[in-house]
Amino acid sequence: MAEILDCVLLLALPASGKSEVRRYMARLDEDECRRDFHMGPTVQLDDFPYVHMMRRIDDELEGIGMDRIYFQSAEKSFKEPKDWGTLVEMVNEDYEDLLAGKMFEPKSAAMNLFHRLDQASQKAMIQPRLSALDPDTLAGLAGKLEAEATKMLKEKHDSHPEDLQGKTIVIEFARGGRDGSSMPLQAPYGYGYSLSQLSASILKKASILYIWTTPKESRRKNVARTDPDDPGSILHHGVPLDVMMNDYGCDDMDWLEQNAVKPGTVTIEAWGKTFNIPVARFDNRVDRTSFIRNDPSEWKPDEIKAIHAGLREALEKLYSLAKKT
């Protein structure tokens, strides 16, 4: 096995510190990352931009007096919980595009996004919704969102390196269930479901770095990070309280670890196979990441030392487990 982790699933409740960890690593010297974290230069995949665009689609539809198609309201959860699977399918496609080095030049970035969302929904066993809109409404919606979709597509293309040799692919997402839920969480909620929907090509290479934060602390940090003027930001977006309680009131990582076939893994049955995915935790129950949202000139030496030591411990363990699987 190479000295670096190939594909890291960066998982945690919202505002737990996932994006801050990514930002911190991105500022480190490549040799330091490889030596201390077993991470090459990272290539990032994240399902949040799709959540944001689904909400933007709903906002525009509501603005012209039509029903939302994805979310119950601007402050509530998905109408169709299977859309957690839609998001996974978007990530699967991004991963395959990354491996193949695919670039797209559609006539309309928005219409291309709409087509992708409908295809991903169908894979998640949901009837397509955007293509069901009348042509004039769909064209108007595309016009409203073309600039944002174009920017999103450009960012996807810009993230593709010339080759993946020596790189670590980081896939970030958050999953959970209603506050007070019993375990295991029932599909389509929780990590168990979403991990089982990842492609076999991801699962066979993946390791999990779990950012460990309590649901209560996740809610506190979600409020602290929210910038209402920057709702599409990876670092500063806020999740509505209703969603925090009903979709992220708990998660199933403890249950998955405790019920794994092999210690130090999460066992996922998918694609007719059993995947024992190595897992390690970065303990962020006492906040070691929020300072990363500040300008780097404001970062204090003791804060840097704490996050670096915690990540090093977790990723050393993860690398050791990955070598054994």
C-alpha distance (Angstrom), angle and dihedral (degrees) to the residues before:
residue distance angle dihedral
M1 . . .
A2 3.81 . .
E3 3.80 119.4 .
I4 3.80 91.5 -107.6
L5 3.77 134.2 65.6
D6 3.79 110.4 -106.5
C7 3.81 102.6 -153.3
V8 3.81 124.9 8.6
L9 3.79 121.7 -167.7
L10 3.81 104.5 -149.6
L11 3.79 103.9 -155.4
A12 3.80 134.0 175.6
L13 3.78 144.4 119.7
P14 3.82 115.1 -75.7
A15 3.82 116.3 -70.8
S16 3.81 91.3 11.4
G17 3.80 92.4 126.3
K18 3.82 105.5 -89.4
S19 3.79 96.8 129.4
E20 3.81 91.8 40.8
V21 3.81 89.6 54.9
R22 3.79 89.2 51.5
R23 3.80 91.4 49.7
Y24 3.79 92.6 48.7
M25 3.79 93.3 50.7
A26 3.80 91.8 47.0
R27 3.81 89.9 61.7
L28 3.79 95.4 52.8
D29 3.78 127.1 96.0
E30 3.80 111.7 -96.6
D31 3.80 92.9 -123.2
E32 3.81 90.7 51.4
C33 3.79 92.0 50.7
R34 3.78 91.6 49.3
R35 3.81 93.7 46.1
D36 3.81 99.2 42.8
F37 3.80 103.2 27.3
H38 3.83 106.0 22.4
M39 3.80 86.5 -125.8
G40 3.77 126.3 133.7
P41 3.81 122.1 -155.9
T42 3.78 102.5 -51.8
V43 3.78 130.4 -119.6
Q44 3.79 109.5 -159.1
L45 3.80 130.4 -141.6
D46 3.80 120.8 176.4
D47 3.80 134.2 169.9
F48 3.82 95.1 -150.3
P49 3.83 95.4 88.8
Y50 3.81 88.1 59.4
V51 3.79 92.1 50.2
H52 3.80 88.2 51.4
M53 3.81 93.1 49.9
M54 3.81 92.2 47.2
R55 3.80 88.0 55.0
R56 3.80 90.5 46.9
I57 3.81 90.0 52.6
D58 3.80 89.9 52.0
D59 3.81 92.1 47.1
E60 3.80 91.6 53.6
L61 3.80 92.6 46.7
E62 3.79 91.9 49.0
G63 3.80 88.6 48.2
I64 3.81 90.5 63.0
G65 3.79 93.4 45.0
M66 3.80 98.5 -97.4
D67 3.78 129.9 128.5
R68 3.77 120.4 -94.6
I69 3.79 112.1 -109.0
Y70 3.80 102.4 -161.8
F71 3.81 111.0 28.2
Q72 3.79 133.2 39.9
S73 3.82 89.2 -130.2
A74 3.79 139.7 -29.7
E75 3.81 88.6 -83.0
K76 3.80 100.9 39.3
S77 3.78 142.2 70.9
F78 3.79 134.1 -89.4
K79 3.79 117.3 -57.9
E80 3.79 87.4 -140.9
P81 3.83 112.6 37.6
K82 3.81 89.9 -157.4
D83 3.81 85.6 77.2
W84 3.81 85.6 86.3
G85 3.79 81.5 72.6
T86 3.81 91.3 48.0
L87 3.80 88.3 59.6
V88 3.81 91.9 50.0
E89 3.80 90.5 51.4
M90 3.82 90.1 52.8
V91 3.80 89.0 53.3
N92 3.81 91.1 47.4
E93 3.79 89.7 54.1
D94 3.81 92.6 46.7
Y95 3.80 89.3 51.6
E96 3.80 93.3 51.4
D97 3.82 91.1 45.9
L98 3.81 88.4 51.5
L99 3.81 93.4 51.5
A100 3.80 91.2 47.0
G101 3.81 94.2 42.9
K102 3.80 90.2 -127.7
M103 3.78 119.3 178.8
F104 3.80 123.8 -171.8
E105 3.79 131.4 -152.1
P106 3.80 103.3 -176.3
K107 3.79 121.9 176.6
S108 3.79 86.6 -121.6
A109 3.80 122.8 23.1
A110 3.80 89.8 -162.0
M111 3.80 94.1 52.9
N112 3.80 89.0 46.8
L113 3.82 89.5 53.0
F114 3.81 91.2 47.6
H115 3.81 90.5 52.0
R116 3.81 91.5 49.2
L117 3.80 92.4 49.1
D118 3.80 91.6 51.0
Q119 3.80 92.0 48.3
A120 3.80 91.7 48.4
S121 3.81 90.5 48.4
Q122 3.78 91.2 53.2
K123 3.82 90.3 52.6
A124 3.82 86.6 52.8
M125 3.84 88.6 53.3
I126 3.81 96.5 -105.4
Q127 3.80 124.2 128.1
P128 3.84 112.5 -111.8
R129 3.77 111.7 -97.5
L130 3.78 108.2 -177.9
S131 3.80 95.5 54.2
A132 3.82 87.5 49.6
L133 3.81 90.1 65.9
D134 3.79 116.4 97.2
P135 3.83 112.5 -94.5
D136 3.80 95.4 -110.8
T137 3.80 92.7 51.6
L138 3.80 91.3 46.7
A139 3.82 92.1 49.2
G140 3.79 91.1 48.3
L141 3.79 91.0 48.9
A142 3.79 90.5 50.5
G143 3.79 90.7 51.5
K144 3.79 91.7 52.8
L145 3.81 93.4 49.4
E146 3.81 101.8 33.8
A147 3.81 95.7 101.9
E148 3.80 93.3 49.8
A149 3.80 92.8 44.6
T150 3.81 91.1 48.8
K151 3.80 90.9 52.0
M152 3.80 90.3 48.0
L153 3.80 92.7 51.0
K154 3.80 91.3 47.5
E155 3.80 90.7 52.1
K156 3.80 89.2 51.1
H157 3.80 91.6 51.9
D158 3.81 93.1 43.6
S159 3.80 90.3 55.2
H160 3.81 92.1 60.1
P161 3.81 111.0 98.6
E162 3.79 121.3 -149.9
D163 3.80 87.6 -105.9
L164 3.80 137.1 -4.3
Q165 3.79 97.4 -131.4
G166 3.81 108.5 133.4
K167 3.81 92.7 3.0
T168 3.81 129.0 123.9
I169 3.80 117.1 -141.1
V170 3.81 111.5 -143.4
I171 3.81 117.6 -161.6
E172 3.80 114.2 -169.0
F173 3.78 128.8 -164.8
A174 3.80 142.2 138.5
R175 3.79 126.6 -136.7
G176 3.78 136.6 171.1
G177 3.77 146.0 128.7
R178 3.77 144.2 -112.1
D179 3.81 117.4 -51.9
G180 3.81 108.7 -92.2
S181 3.82 95.7 19.7
S182 3.80 118.8 156.0
M183 3.79 120.1 -123.1
P184 2.91 138.7 -70.3
L185 3.79 95.3 42.0
Q186 3.77 111.3 -128.6
A187 3.80 121.0 -118.5
P188 2.94 132.7 -63.6
Y189 3.83 88.5 31.2
G190 3.77 128.8 77.4
Y191 3.78 137.0 21.1
G192 3.80 93.7 -70.3
Y193 3.80 91.3 66.4
S194 3.79 98.3 40.4
L195 3.79 94.0 45.7
S196 3.80 89.3 52.1
Q197 3.82 89.3 55.5
L198 3.79 94.7 54.2
S199 3.79 114.6 106.4
A200 3.79 119.3 -94.1
S201 3.81 89.1 -117.9
I202 3.81 89.1 61.4
L203 3.79 96.7 41.1
K204 3.78 95.4 52.2
K205 3.82 91.4 56.4
A206 3.80 101.6 32.5
S207 3.79 132.2 114.1
I208 3.81 123.4 -179.4
L209 3.79 125.5 -127.6
Y210 3.79 104.9 -171.0
I211 3.79 118.1 -162.2
W212 3.80 102.0 -145.3
T213 3.80 114.7 -142.9
T214 3.81 130.5 142.8
P215 3.81 119.0 -112.2
K216 3.82 89.3 -115.5
E217 3.81 91.7 53.6
S218 3.80 90.1 44.5
R219 3.80 89.8 56.6
R220 3.80 92.2 47.5
K221 3.79 92.9 50.7
N222 3.80 91.7 44.2
V223 3.80 89.5 60.8
A224 3.80 92.1 44.0
R225 3.80 94.9 52.7
T226 3.82 98.5 43.2
D227 3.79 116.7 117.4
P228 3.83 108.0 -178.5
D229 3.80 89.3 -161.6
D230 3.81 92.1 59.2
P231 3.83 106.7 43.2
G232 3.81 94.5 154.5
S233 3.80 94.9 53.5
I234 3.80 118.6 117.9
L235 3.82 91.1 -145.3
H236 3.80 101.3 36.7
H237 3.80 109.2 32.7
G238 3.77 118.6 120.4
V239 3.81 129.1 -141.0
P240 3.84 116.0 -141.6
L241 3.81 114.6 -108.2
D242 3.81 92.7 -120.8
V243 3.81 89.0 56.8
M244 3.79 91.9 45.6
M245 3.81 90.5 55.5
N246 3.81 99.4 39.4
D247 3.81 102.8 34.8
Y248 3.80 101.5 23.9
G249 3.80 104.4 25.9
C250 3.80 87.9 114.5
D251 3.77 138.8 -9.0
D252 3.79 136.3 -143.1
M253 3.81 102.9 -129.2
D254 3.82 93.6 108.5
W255 3.80 90.8 50.2
L256 3.79 92.8 47.6
E257 3.80 92.7 50.1
Q258 3.79 93.9 45.8
N259 3.80 92.1 49.5
A260 3.80 98.1 43.5
V261 3.79 120.9 125.6
K262 3.81 90.8 -130.1
P263 3.83 125.8 36.8
G264 3.79 113.1 -109.7
T265 3.79 93.4 28.6
V266 3.77 143.6 85.9
T267 3.82 113.2 -128.6
I268 3.80 115.2 -138.6
E269 3.79 125.5 -178.6
A270 3.80 109.7 -152.2
W271 3.79 141.3 136.3
G272 3.80 90.9 15.0
K273 3.81 91.1 -60.6
T274 3.79 140.3 94.8
F275 3.79 115.5 -121.4
N276 3.80 118.6 -165.2
I277 3.79 101.2 -163.2
P278 3.83 116.3 -162.2
V279 3.81 112.9 -122.1
A280 3.80 134.6 -169.6
R281 3.80 132.3 172.4
F282 3.77 132.6 -129.2
D283 3.81 101.9 -155.2
N284 3.79 107.1 -133.6
R285 3.79 98.4 156.0
V286 3.81 85.2 115.8
D287 3.79 101.1 48.9
R288 3.81 113.7 -103.3
T289 3.81 99.2 155.4
S290 3.81 114.3 48.8
F291 3.81 93.0 86.8
I292 3.81 88.0 66.9
R293 3.82 88.9 74.8
N294 3.80 88.6 66.8
D295 3.78 125.0 82.6
P296 3.84 108.6 -76.7
S297 3.81 89.5 -120.1
E298 3.83 86.6 68.4
W299 3.81 96.1 52.3
K300 3.80 111.4 115.8
P301 3.83 123.0 -138.8
D302 3.81 93.9 -121.8
E303 3.83 90.7 50.7
I304 3.80 91.3 50.5
K305 3.80 91.1 47.4
A306 3.81 92.0 51.8
I307 3.79 97.0 50.6
H308 3.79 92.9 42.1
A309 3.80 93.7 50.6
G310 3.80 92.9 46.7
L311 3.79 93.7 48.9
R312 3.78 92.2 45.1
E313 3.80 91.9 53.2
A314 3.82 92.9 47.5
L315 3.79 96.2 45.0
E316 3.79 94.2 44.5
K317 3.80 87.0 56.0
L318 3.80 91.8 45.4
Y319 3.80 92.4 50.8
S320 3.79 91.2 48.3
L321 3.81 91.1 51.1
A322 3.81 92.1 45.7
K323 3.79 91.5 54.9
K324 3.80 89.5 57.5
T325 3.81 96.4 51.8
